[in-house]
Amino acid sequence: MLEGLISSIKPYFRSMKKILLLITAFASLNTFAQFQEDEMPDVLTIGVGAGFSSFLGDLTAQSNVSKLSNIRPGYYFNLERRFGEIAGVQIEATYGKLASNERSKVISNNRNFESPLLQVGANFVFHFDNDLVIHKNSPFSPYISAGIHFLKFDAYGDLKDKNGVEYNYWENGTIWNEAQGDTTSAAAQVYRDYDYETQLTDSTENYGRSTFAIPLTFGLKWKFTPRIQGRIFGTYNITFSDWIDNVKANDNNDKYLFAGFSLHYVIKKVDQEKKHRYDDVDFSELEKSDKDGDGVLDIEDFCQNTPGGIEVDNKGCPLDKDGDGVADYLDKEPDTKKGAIVDEEGRELTDELLAERVAAKNKITEERKQSFSEDASQSKLDEISKQIEKTATTNNGGTSISNIPLELQEADLDANGIISSKEISSAIDGFFEGSNNFTVRKLHELIDYFFEQ
């Protein structure tokens, strides 16, 4: 088993592994804490809230009633996508009511209305926590936004009491069940029930009950955590209609204020480390790169790391004239007949060759068992490495041509085309440290290849 090999090659490896695990765990905790403390720009934020609206229209202009009586509650939804450090786009919706009430000794100036409000649209938002105005890690920061919204309304008036009797306003400021001057013995003073039961219409114009609005917002963000924010904001809404209160007294369109508080959750954040990972990479140079120098650019090279001086095709792969799947420079039988089954050296598999390979495998197994036994020494492994290096140099005529399978070449740290015992130890260390791409299966293959050299 792999553990037995490791214990024989590296007797002290178990204690080192424990130390590495402790260091890794500490580093992970430190990274997590840093993430919690290091504020990163919001990418996608969702928020809900509530507030109050205050209408500013023709009725309000002539009213002597406290403006507080015209305040109505509303509910707010916001979805924001932030682009970069400064700007973002919001999808926003507001649902509530608008209202206004007049009270005057001038009989004609005792109008009132209440309308449901549904407003949906998009905003462009500017954030001040952008490291230009305010530091992005600041827990408090202002923002401003403006946009275009669709607004739907439908004005109703409180014109009758609960018994269906119309209100009649008198010059002394009271309300009666009969008009002033037309009193009878049945005349009685009544009081408004503030039930807006009658849809309001104009006698001459059939106006639309929807319009557009431009919301102008100033707000303050309070970042409770990197993921949760509170926002206090005020919005001045300029509408494109003068009929929201069912009165068109001038050319000034109706407006209203909305002030509220909302809670926002940051669904996704920008990881600054990932965002700037490739800032120092010159992609134009990468497009021209030919790392193995075979004349085929890396972006078009299907066979990376081809040894120097090897002839390749237009895809960057070494030539294979007999089409047996083994490149010519590795092929010991370059003229294998078509359809023949070959080994990794391009030799046609025959009964004699298969018998030879079985015998070699048995020999390798025995050598590995002896070399990695509990009483094996590092000097013995070094001796085997020297023999392998000597044999490989003789067979390759003094060149450094590598026969190492592509998936194992990562272990050849000195790039001499030979796997040594020290390089096997390094590969095993890297496997446990997570610094290489080896698996248990590949480590076994690496050890087998060590004896096959």
Order of alpha helices (4+ residues) and beta strands (2+ residues): alpha-alpha-beta-alpha-beta-beta-beta-beta-beta-beta-beta-beta-beta-beta-beta-alpha-alpha-alpha-alpha-alpha-alpha
